[in-house]
Amino acid sequence: SVNFLIERYFNQFKNLKKINFTQNNKIILILGGILIATIGYFLIPTFFDKNQIKINIKKQILNKYDFNIKFNEEISYRLIPKPHFFTKNPSINYNKKNIAEVKNFRIYMSINDLISDNLKIKDLVINKANFNIYKNDLSFFNNLLKMEPNENEILIKNSNIFFKSKND
């Protein structure tokens, strides 16, 4: 009968054994929890206000390296190879003049500061930039070379420097 079939179906669930957590299961659960916590920690900056991050980055670059950056596109957060902010097509301004157009710009920050809103810039990577330098703008590179050595780096990769005369 139908009652017998239904009763037999639900009796199968009574016979299931309770899940016993062995030592291996506990290790897997702990490692899974640590993995989820680590990924969550590195994804925290994705919830920050992008405009506030841009303002913070501009201030820090101006204070540390004495040049301005103008973001022409949105800034995004990336995890690989290490946590950083990335933007395309920013401009570098020095002495109120546009001296470089950059294709890819990466801002690496200290991992210890990911939770706080006050991120600290660690390294800058300028990739595929075209620097248009006049005689008066040579102080830009001169100032970068005269900076005291510290743990922060500015890497300029795959870039061109065009030294221009007064008549371009």
KEKE-3310 file (N, C-alpha, C; in steps of 0.2 Angstrom, whole numbers, plus 5000, padded with zeros to 4 digits):
npx = (5004:5001:5004:5013:5024:5027:5030:5041:5051:5053:5058:5071:5079:5080:5089:5101:5118:5124:5135:5151:5165:5180:5198:5204:5194:5192:5204:5203:5191:5196:5207:5200:5192:5202:5207:5196:5195:5207:5205:5194:5200:5209:5200:5194:5197:5189:5177:5179:5177:5179:5182:5187:5198:5205:5208:5216:5227:5232:5236:5246:5255:5259:5265:5275:5282:5282:5275:5260:5245:5233:5218:5211:5202:5192:5197:5203:5203:5215:5220:5231:5248:5251:5241:5235:5231:5224:5225:5220:5227:5231:5237:5253:5257:5268:5274:5263:5261:5257:5267:5268:5259:5252:5250:5247:5245:5250:5247:5254:5251:5254:5252:5248:5240:5228:5215:5212:5205:5215:5226:5243:5254:5266:5274:5276:5271:5274:5269:5272:5273:5273:5284:5285:5297:5303:5316:5315:5308:5316:5320:5311:5315:5327:5324:5318:5328:5337:5330:5330:5336:5324:5312:5302:5297:5299:5294:5298:5292:5295:5294:5294:5305:5303:5313:5310:5312:5310:5302:5295)
npy = (4994:5012:5019:5010:5011:5024:5024:5016:5023:5034:5028:5024:5035:5035:5026:5031:5035:5045:5059:5058:5067:5065:5065:5069:5076:5087:5094:5097:5105:5116:5121:5125:5135:5144:5147:5153:5164:5171:5174:5182:5193:5198:5203:5214:5228:5229:5234:5247:5265:5270:5283:5289:5282:5285:5299:5298:5290:5300:5310:5304:5301:5313:5319:5309:5308:5319:5322:5324:5314:5310:5302:5294:5284:5272:5265:5249:5235:5222:5205:5197:5198:5201:5210:5224:5241:5245:5254:5261:5271:5283:5300:5308:5322:5336:5350:5357:5353:5341:5327:5314:5300:5286:5269:5257:5257:5253:5252:5247:5242:5241:5226:5225:5236:5234:5233:5245:5261:5270:5267:5263:5268:5257:5252:5258:5255:5259:5256:5255:5269:5285:5297:5314:5325:5341:5353:5360:5351:5341:5340:5332:5318:5319:5323:5311:5302:5307:5304:5298:5281:5269:5257:5257:5257:5264:5258:5259:5253:5246:5259:5275:5289:5305:5318:5334:5349:5367:5370:5358)
npz = (5000:4999:5011:5017:5009:5010:5024:5024:5017:5025:5036:5032:5034:5048:5051:5047:5052:5064:5060:5064:5069:5064:5067:5055:5049:5057:5055:5042:5042:5050:5042:5031:5037:5040:5027:5021:5030:5027:5013:5015:5022:5013:5003:5009:5005:4993:4997:5000:4998:4982:4977:4989:4991:4979:4982:4993:4988:4979:4988:4995:4985:4981:4993:4996:4983:4976:4964:4955:4951:4939:4938:4925:4923:4931:4947:4952:4962:4965:4968:4964:4958:4971:4984:4977:4970:4954:4939:4923:4910:4917:4921:4923:4932:4934:4941:4937:4924:4911:4911:4907:4900:4905:4902:4911:4928:4944:4961:4975:4991:5009:5017:5030:5032:5026:5033:5038:5034:5030:5020:5016:5004:4996:4985:4968:4952:4936:4920:4903:4899:4891:4892:4891:4890:4894:4895:4907:4914:4918:4931:4938:4936:4941:4955:4958:4958:4967:4979:4996:4999:5003:5009:4999:4982:4965:4950:4934:4919:4903:4895:4887:4885:4879:4875:4873:4863:4864:4853:4852)
capx = (5000:5005:5006:5019:5029:5029:5033:5048:5055:5056:5062:5078:5082:5081:5095:5107:5122:5126:5142:5157:5170:5187:5204:5205:5188:5193:5209:5200:5187:5200:5211:5195:5190:5208:5207:5190:5197:5212:5203:5190:5205:5212:5195:5191:5197:5184:5171:5180:5174:5184:5184:5191:5205:5209:5210:5221:5233:5235:5239:5252:5260:5261:5269:5281:5286:5282:5271:5253:5243:5226:5215:5206:5198:5191:5203:5201:5207:5217:5224:5237:5252:5250:5236:5236:5226:5226:5221:5223:5227:5232:5242:5257:5258:5274:5274:5256:5261:5256:5273:5267:5253:5253:5245:5245:5248:5249:5249:5255:5251:5256:5247:5246:5235:5222:5209:5211:5204:5221:5230:5249:5257:5272:5277:5272:5273:5272:5270:5270:5272:5276:5286:5287:5301:5306:5322:5313:5305:5321:5320:5306:5319:5332:5321:5317:5335:5340:5327:5333:5334:5319:5309:5297:5300:5295:5297:5296:5294:5292:5292:5298:5306:5305:5316:5308:5314:5305:5297:5292)
capy = (5000:5018:5020:5006:5014:5031:5023:5013:5028:5038:5023:5024:5041:5034:5021:5034:5036:5052:5061:5058:5071:5062:5070:5072:5080:5093:5097:5100:5111:5121:5124:5128:5141:5148:5149:5158:5170:5174:5177:5188:5198:5202:5206:5219:5234:5230:5237:5254:5270:5271:5290:5291:5279:5289:5305:5295:5289:5306:5314:5300:5301:5320:5319:5305:5308:5326:5323:5323:5309:5311:5296:5295:5279:5269:5261:5243:5231:5215:5201:5193:5194:5203:5215:5231:5244:5245:5259:5262:5278:5290:5305:5311:5329:5338:5357:5359:5351:5334:5325:5307:5296:5279:5264:5253:5260:5249:5254:5241:5244:5237:5221:5226:5241:5232:5233:5252:5265:5274:5263:5267:5266:5254:5253:5260:5252:5263:5252:5257:5276:5289:5303:5320:5329:5347:5354:5362:5345:5336:5340:5326:5312:5321:5322:5303:5299:5309:5302:5293:5274:5266:5250:5259:5257:5266:5254:5261:5247:5247:5265:5279:5296:5309:5324:5339:5356:5372:5369:5351)
capz = (5000:4999:5018:5018:5005:5013:5030:5023:5014:5031:5040:5030:5038:5055:5051:5046:5057:5065:5058:5069:5066:5066:5067:5048:5047:5061:5052:5036:5044:5053:5037:5027:5040:5039:5020:5021:5034:5023:5007:5017:5024:5007:4999:5012:5001:4988:5000:5002:4993:4977:4977:4995:4989:4974:4985:4998:4984:4976:4993:4997:4980:4981:4999:4995:4977:4973:4958:4955:4947:4938:4936:4920:4923:4938:4950:4954:4967:4963:4973:4961:4962:4978:4984:4974:4966:4947:4935:4916:4907:4921:4918:4928:4932:4937:4940:4934:4917:4910:4908:4905:4899:4907:4900:4917:4934:4949:4968:4980:4998:5015:5019:5037:5032:5022:5036:5040:5028:5029:5016:5015:4998:4997:4979:4962:4945:4930:4914:4896:4899:4887:4896:4886:4895:4892:4899:4914:4918:4920:4939:4940:4936:4946:4961:4960:4959:4974:4985:5000:4998:5008:5007:4994:4975:4959:4945:4927:4915:4896:4894:4883:4887:4874:4877:4868:4863:4865:4847:4851)
cpx = (5004:5008:5012:5025:5032:5033:5040:5053:5058:5059:5070:5082:5084:5087:5101:5111:5123:5134:5146:5163:5177:5192:5205:5200:5189:5198:5207:5196:5191:5204:5206:5193:5196:5208:5202:5192:5202:5210:5198:5194:5207:5207:5192:5191:5192:5178:5173:5177:5180:5186:5188:5198:5209:5212:5216:5227:5236:5239:5246:5257:5263:5266:5275:5286:5286:5280:5264:5251:5235:5224:5210:5201:5197:5197:5200:5206:5209:5221:5230:5241:5252:5245:5238:5230:5228:5222:5224:5222:5227:5237:5246:5259:5264:5274:5269:5257:5261:5263:5273:5260:5255:5248:5242:5249:5245:5251:5249:5255:5253:5250:5244:5240:5229:5215:5207:5209:5210:5226:5237:5252:5264:5276:5273:5275:5270:5274:5268:5268:5276:5278:5288:5290:5304:5312:5320:5310:5310:5322:5316:5311:5324:5330:5320:5323:5338:5336:5331:5331:5329:5316:5304:5301:5296:5298:5294:5298:5291:5290:5296:5299:5307:5307:5314:5311:5309:5300:5294:5296)
cpy = (5006:5020:5016:5009:5020:5029:5020:5018:5032:5034:5023:5030:5039:5030:5025:5036:5043:5053:5062:5062:5068:5067:5073:5077:5087:5097:5101:5106:5117:5125:5127:5135:5146:5151:5154:5165:5174:5178:5183:5194:5202:5205:5212:5226:5235:5233:5244:5258:5271:5278:5292:5288:5283:5296:5303:5294:5295:5310:5311:5301:5308:5321:5316:5307:5315:5326:5321:5317:5310:5305:5297:5290:5276:5265:5255:5240:5224:5212:5198:5198:5195:5209:5222:5234:5245:5250:5259:5269:5284:5294:5307:5318:5332:5346:5360:5357:5343:5332:5318:5304:5289:5274:5260:5256:5256:5252:5249:5245:5239:5232:5222:5232:5240:5234:5241:5256:5269:5269:5267:5264:5263:5255:5255:5257:5256:5259:5255:5265:5279:5296:5309:5325:5335:5348:5356:5356:5340:5335:5334:5320:5313:5320:5314:5300:5301:5307:5297:5286:5272:5260:5251:5259:5261:5262:5257:5256:5249:5254:5269:5286:5300:5316:5329:5346:5361:5372:5362:5347)
cpz = (5000:5006:5019:5015:5008:5020:5029:5021:5020:5036:5038:5033:5045:5056:5049:5052:5058:5063:5063:5065:5069:5066:5061:5047:5051:5058:5046:5037:5046:5047:5032:5030:5040:5032:5019:5024:5030:5017:5009:5019:5018:5002:5003:5008:4996:4990:5001:4996:4989:4977:4983:4994:4984:4978:4990:4994:4981:4982:4995:4992:4980:4987:4998:4989:4974:4966:4959:4950:4946:4935:4931:4919:4930:4940:4952:4958:4964:4968:4970:4958:4969:4978:4981:4971:4959:4943:4928:4914:4912:4918:4924:4927:4936:4936:4936:4926:4917:4907:4906:4905:4900:4905:4907:4923:4940:4956:4973:4987:5003:5016:5026:5037:5028:5026:5037:5033:5026:5026:5015:5009:4999:4991:4973:4956:4940:4924:4908:4896:4894:4891:4890:4891:4891:4897:4906:4918:4920:4928:4941:4941:4941:4953:4963:4961:4965:4980:4989:4999:5004:5005:5001:4987:4970:4954:4938:4922:4908:4894:4890:4886:4880:4876:4871:4868:4864:4859:4846:4846)
residu = (SER:VAL:ASN:PHE:LEU:ILE:GLU:ARG:TYR:PHE:ASN:GLN:PHE:LYS:ASN:LEU:LYS:LYS:ILE:ASN:PHE:THR:GLN:ASN:ASN:LYS:ILE:ILE:LEU:ILE:LEU:GLY:GLY:ILE:LEU:ILE:ALA:THR:ILE:GLY:TYR:PHE:LEU:ILE:PRO:THR:PHE:PHE:ASP:LYS:ASN:GLN:ILE:LYS:ILE:ASN:ILE:LYS:LYS:GLN:ILE:LEU:ASN:LYS:TYR:ASP:PHE:ASN:ILE:LYS:PHE:ASN:GLU:GLU:ILE:SER:TYR:ARG:LEU:ILE:PRO:LYS:PRO:HIS:PHE:PHE:THR:LYS:ASN:PRO:SER:ILE:ASN:TYR:ASN:LYS:LYS:ASN:ILE:ALA:GLU:VAL:LYS:ASN:PHE:ARG:ILE:TYR:MET:SER:ILE:ASN:ASP:LEU:ILE:SER:ASP:ASN:LEU:LYS:ILE:LYS:ASP:LEU:VAL:ILE:ASN:LYS:ALA:ASN:PHE:ASN:ILE:TYR:LYS:ASN:ASP:LEU:SER:PHE:PHE:ASN:ASN:LEU:LEU:LYS:MET:GLU:PRO:ASN:GLU:ASN:GLU:ILE:LEU:ILE:LYS:ASN:SER:ASN:ILE:PHE:PHE:LYS:SER:LYS:ASN:ASP)
# end
